[in-house]
Amino acid sequence: MAPEDEQEPNESRRLWTKLTRAIVAKDMDAATEAKMAVEESQREARRNMEERGDVHVPRFFHLKDGRWVPKIACVYYPLSTRGSN
């Protein structure tokens, strides 16, 4: 995993850092504030996108038969073969 400062702004680890730190510190006021800041930023980005007439195209999923599925193949390892390399 890339260091946080090298991640894209919308990657989960980077996006939720302040919230995670506040939860670990048991500071629920700061956690609420951090969560609200992320959500408002996402709303603003969506509004800006819609104003420009852009359409969001998911990066990792696509709609298939009414369900969102990964664009990449996921390797499935049955429980019985895990750790038997």
N, C-alpha and C positions, 0 to 999 in steps of 0.2 A: 504494500500500500504506500502510495506517495505521501511524503510529509505534508502536513496540513497546509503549509504556506505555498505548496506547489499544486494543490488541488484547485479545481474549478470552484467558483463562488457558490454554485448550487449543489456541490457534493455534500452528502449528509453529514459526514464527520465535521467538515468545516462550517456548514450552515448552522448546525445545532450546538456548537462549542459552548457558547455562553449559557444556553439552557442546561446543558449537561453539567457544567461547572456549578451552576446555581443549585441544581438538584443534589449533587454530591455534597455541597456545603449546607444542604438543608435550608436554603434560603428561597422559600416558595414565592416571596414577592419578586425577587430577581428572576426566578424561573418563569413566572407569569409574564413579566415584562419582556424577557428574551423571546418567549414563544410568540407574544403579540407582535413584536418587532419583525420576526421572521414572516409571520402570516401577513402582516400589512405590506411588507416588501414584496411578497408573492402576489398579493392583490394588485399592487401598483404596477408590477411588471406585466400582469395579465391585462390591466386596463390600457397600458401603453401599447402592448402588442395588438389589442383589438382596435385601438385608434389608428394604428398604422395599416390595419387590414391584414396583418400577418395571421397565419394559422399555425398553431402549435403542432409539431410533428414529434411524437415520442421517439426518443433516441434508442431505447432498449426493448420496446414492446410494439406489437402491431395487433390490430383487431382482426380476429379470425373467427368466423361463425358466431359473432356476437360476444366473444370472449377475448380478453387481452392476454396475449401469449408472448413469451420472449422472442426477440429476433435472432438470438443465438441459441444454439443447441445446448441443452443442459445435460451434463453427463450424469447418469443415474447409476449409483452403486448400491446393489441390494445389501441389506443389513448383514447378510450372511457372509459377504466377501470383504467387508471393511476390515482393514488392518491385517489382511492375510497376504500382503505383498511378499 
